[in-house]
Amino acid sequence: MKWFLYAFSLLWIAVGSCAILYTSAARTVVARIIREVDRRILSIAAFIAGIAFLFAASSSSVPWIIRLFGLMSILKGVYILVAPKNLYDRINDWYLDSFSDQAYRLWGIIALIIGTAVLSWIL
């Protein structure tokens, strides 16, 4: 499952870099994905990614953090699926509309750091 850790860490690095360098364009792409893709599909994707993180934890030198990412992803998938629509929409609107550009860039920096850390922890 090393390939999953490589792929996901590179995805985190790419998304973080785009959020830092191309804030408004990255924000538009994320908003389009969150608002146009059915939330059941997003839920299943988060759940599958969480399961894959749990299986990939043994390929890391810091498996407990990878397992934590997996559990958080599974919980996110379950939340997206079972949350009432109005609460789900309010949280997405808060994230997509009320975040300043600096806050969005901060999330990009965090994603870049996490992606780089996971990449360095692969055995």
C-alpha positions in Angstrom: 0.0 0.0 0.0 3.0 2.3 -0.4 1.6 3.4 -3.7 -1.5 4.8 -1.9 0.7 6.8 0.5 2.8 8.1 -2.3 -0.3 9.1 -4.4 -2.2 10.7 -1.5 0.9 12.6 -0.2 1.5 14.0 -3.7 -2.1 14.9 -4.0 -1.9 16.8 -0.7 1.3 18.6 -1.9 -0.4 19.5 -5.2 -3.6 20.7 -3.6 -1.7 22.7 -0.9 0.5 24.3 -3.5 -2.5 25.3 -5.7 -4.3 26.7 -2.6 -1.3 28.8 -1.8 -0.4 30.0 -5.3 -3.7 30.1 -7.1 -6.1 30.8 -4.2 -9.2 32.0 -6.1 -8.9 29.3 -8.8 -8.4 26.5 -6.3 -11.3 27.8 -4.2 -13.5 27.8 -7.3 -12.5 24.2 -8.2 -13.1 23.0 -4.6 -16.5 24.8 -4.4 -17.5 23.2 -7.7 -16.6 19.7 -6.5 -18.3 20.1 -3.1 -21.5 21.7 -4.5 -21.9 19.7 -7.7 -20.9 16.2 -6.7 -23.5 14.2 -4.9 -22.7 14.0 -1.2 -23.2 10.2 -1.2 -20.3 9.9 -3.6 -18.1 12.2 -1.5 -19.0 10.1 1.5 -18.0 6.9 -0.2 -14.8 8.4 -1.4 -13.8 9.6 2.1 -14.8 6.2 3.6 -12.7 4.3 1.0 -9.7 6.6 1.5 -10.0 6.0 5.3 -10.0 2.3 4.8 -7.0 2.6 2.5 -5.2 4.7 5.1 -5.8 2.0 7.7 -4.3 -0.6 5.4 -1.4 1.6 4.4 -0.4 2.4 8.0 2.0 -0.5 8.1 4.0 1.0 5.2 4.8 4.1 7.2 7.4 4.7 9.9 4.8 6.6 11.9 1.8 4.2 11.6 -0.3 5.8 14.3 -0.6 9.1 12.5 -1.6 7.3 9.3 -4.2 5.4 11.2 -5.5 8.6 12.7 -5.9 10.1 9.2 -7.8 6.9 8.3 -10.1 7.2 11.2 -10.7 10.9 10.6 -11.5 10.1 6.9 -13.9 7.3 7.9 -15.6 9.6 10.4 -15.8 12.3 7.7 -17.4 9.9 5.3 -20.0 8.8 7.9 -20.7 12.4 8.8 -21.2 13.5 5.2 -23.6 10.6 4.8 -25.7 11.0 8.0 -25.6 14.8 8.6 -28.8 16.6 8.0 -28.7 18.4 4.6 -29.1 21.9 6.1 -26.2 21.4 8.6 -24.0 19.9 5.8 -24.8 22.9 3.5 -24.2 25.4 6.3 -20.8 23.9 7.1 -19.9 23.9 3.4 -21.0 27.5 2.9 -19.0 28.5 5.9 -15.9 26.8 4.5 -16.4 27.9 0.9 -17.8 31.5 1.4 -16.7 32.9 4.7 -13.0 31.9 4.7 -10.7 34.7 3.9 -7.9 34.2 1.3 -5.4 34.1 4.1 -7.3 31.3 5.9 -7.5 29.4 2.7 -3.8 29.8 2.1 -3.2 28.6 5.7 -5.1 25.4 4.9 -2.9 25.1 1.8 0.2 25.4 3.9 -1.1 22.7 6.3 -1.9 20.4 3.4 1.6 21.0 2.0 3.2 20.2 5.3 1.1 17.1 5.9 1.8 15.8 2.4 5.5 16.3 2.7 5.5 14.7 6.2 3.6 11.6 4.9 5.9 11.4 1.9 8.9 11.4 4.2 7.4 8.7 6.5 6.9 6.1 3.8 9.2 3.1 4.4 
